[in-house]
Amino acid sequence: MEKFDLVVIGAGPSGYAAAMRAIDFKKKVLLVEKGKVGGAGVTNGALSSKTWWELSRETASFRKNLKRYNIQAPSVDYKEIQAEVHRAVQERKNLLLEHMELLKSSGYFTFYRGSAKLLSQHEVEITGEVEKTTVTTDYVILATGSRPRYLPELPIDEKIIMTSDGIEAMEDFPESMVIVGAGVIGCEYATIFSGFGKTKVHLIDKGDRILPFEDEDVVRVIERNMENNGVLIHRKSQLVRMEVKNGRVEYELEYTDGSKEVFNVEKALVSVGRVPNYESLWDPNEVDIHISKRGIEDNDTQTNVSNIYAVGDITADISLVNVGELEGRYAVEKIFGNPQRKLVYENISTIMFLSPEVAGVGLNETQAREKGMDYRVVTLDYSCISRAIAKRNTQGFIKLLVTNDDQMKILGMKVVGLHASSAIQAVALLISMDKGIDELAECVHPHPSITEGIQECVRMLLGKSMFKPSVLRSRISCRTSTQGSYQDMIF
């Protein structure tokens, strides 16, 4: 049997990152993948859906500015949009495959196409299309990702009632679509399809607002834009029935007041989370890896079996591409090296591809309140930022949370609006360094830029801002929260 230092099972974002980091340590690594290299980070997931979002955003922006060009709205070609998404996915996959092919000559990297199963702590059986082989290894990293969660009471066929795995195989824009689930993925797809202007979107939300984990001021902006774009949000509703009738979707809702209503749409998207892929991954008689309802249990990426690690969506941690890659690299460093610092999630940057985009890092205000924390919070409207004015789109705001003391260490930041994702990296770095806000106060930012708004927020907290919150109350606020009670900061 061939012997490896490390076998990585799964070539999605976390597994690919782990394999590449192992090469840095001059270790002999085997990467195994039964499906598509890149996983959901490329296909039917992050890259593909965000390409759809970019194209939808361009379309919506063009429609909004038609008067400027004195033309009527042109027809949107679904096949061309779909082909462009496929080209983006293939471009990324080709890069990953080319990279792997060139690495084979290094003597450290091997790639097998097939299904892997742990026969023991140190033996991995790989079943390919035509043959079966067994290898031995010192260490194993499990990185098999996740798949969309199915609701057994719904007749999901991936053609009429779909998950994210099937939605991109549609042949045209549906004239109407209902989305089950008002979390991030559901709201992103609602934004995408309403943005093209070809689909009447219904969004089922069992609560009184979408994105229940987000701050109310963030949700207000997103909900308003969705509804202005024709999205029907079913608030305080429970799906009691969904079935296919005459090739269309009929669904029935029950509201919290006891009333019921029946709707008929062309398609349905079920977006109620994802489940980890670990079935048939090991022989339970030989390997006893502990799992919970959320996924494989791990301690700093290490499972209860000392030489077996788990990273990415297969674990109970945060299911994000950047988190999976971070965990993959960290696991390898823990196995073969000495990590410079412990794996932390407090400075993980996130982005929600909505209208407008929403980026964040650290705690939001809802989380800070739930933790019973005292904090200071400053909010600056995009109408106070020159770059947003120049872009002719001042919808959005920056919100910065810091500790309610003289140190004013950064707890988190949320940016809603244009260029949101590019505005948070400096703050993410300061959170990871456990630093306060002084470092941001006197930075010389490029002008005009959205990041100037962050600097203005910091200066407000320090009492030396250009715009005074006591004057521009409708656009700026600077408050303290002590034991859940708000008070304006007076300078």
C-alpha positions, 0 to 999 in steps of 0.5 A: 500500500502507498503511504502518505503523510496526510490524506485530505478527503474533499477538494472543496475550499477547506480541503484544497487549502489544507492540501496546499498548506501541507505542501509548504511543509514538504509533506506527501499529501493525497487529496481525494474528491468524488465530485467537483473540485472546488466544491460548493465554493465554486459550483452551486454555491459561493462563486456561482451564486455571486456571479448571478448576483453581480449580473443581476445587480448590473441589470437592475442598475442599468434599468434604474438609469435608463432615462440617462440613455433615453432608451427602453429596457432591453430584454434580458437573455436568460441563456446568456446570463446562465452561460456567463455564470457557467464560464465563471465557474469553469474559469475557476475550476480550470485554474484549480485543476491546472494548479493541481496538475502542475503540482504533481511533478513536485513529488509531494502532491497526489490527486485521486478521483473517487469516494474515500472511506476510513477503514481505520485511523491510518487506512483509507479506501478509495473507490474510483470509477474502475478500481478500488485502492487502499492507502495508509497515512499518518494523518487524515483531514475530513473536508467533505462539506455540506449539501442543502437541507431537504424537508421530507414533507416537501416534494423536492424534485430539483426541477419545479421545487428546488434547492440551490443544487437545482436552481441554476439548471432552470431553462428560463426566468420563472414568471414567479417563484416562492422561496422557503427560508428568509435567511442569508441564502434565501434573501440572496436569491430573492435579491438575484431574481427580483433584480433581473426584473423578470420574476415575481418573488415570494419570500416566506418568513415565519418571524416578523422580519427577515434575517432575524439575527441581524440588527433592525436598522440593517433589515429595514433597508433590505426589506424596503429594497426588496419590496420596492423591487416587487418581492412579496414577503410573507411575514409571521407565516408557516408553510403548511402545504406545498405540492406540484399541480399541473406543473406549477407550485401550490402552497398554503400558509397559515399566519399567526392570527390563525388565517390561511391563504393559498398561492400558486407560482411557477417554481419554488426554492427551498433554502432552509440551511445545509447538512454536513456530508459524513455518511459512509465516511468511516467504518463505525466498527473501526473508527469512532468519530463523535458527531452531533446534530450540527456535524462532527465534533472537533476541538480546534479542528481535531476530532476525538480520534487524535490523528483525524481532523475535520474542517469546513462545513462538516463541523459544527462551526461557521459554514463559510468559504473563508472560515473553511479555508482558515480551518484547513490551513490551521489544521495542517499547521497544528499537525506539522507545525506550531501555529502562531496563535489559536484559531479564533472566529471573532474577526471573521469578515462576512458579506451578504449579497443583497441590495445593497450589499451588507458586510460585517466583522465581529459582533453586531448590536443584536449580539452585543445586547444578547451578551449583556454587554455595555458598548458605544455605537456610532452610525454614519449615513452614506449621505455624509460620505463623498464617494457615495454621493459621487456614485449617486447612491447614498443608501446605506450606513456604517455602524461601529461598536466599541467597548464602553470604556476609555480603551474603546476596543473594537467589538464589531462593525457593519457596513450597508451599501456600496463597496461594503466588503472593501471597507471592513478589513482594517477593522477586522485586523484591529479586532484580531489584534485586540486594539482600540480605535486610535489607530484609525483616527488619523489614517490618511484615507484615499479621497473620495472613498467609503473608508473615509466614513469609518474614519469619521465614525472613529473621530465621532467616538473621540469627540473630534469629528467633522460632522457633529451628531448633535446637529445632523441627528437624522444622519448621524448618531453616537450613543452608549448602551448601558444595561440595555439603556441608550443615551446619546453621547454629548461632546 
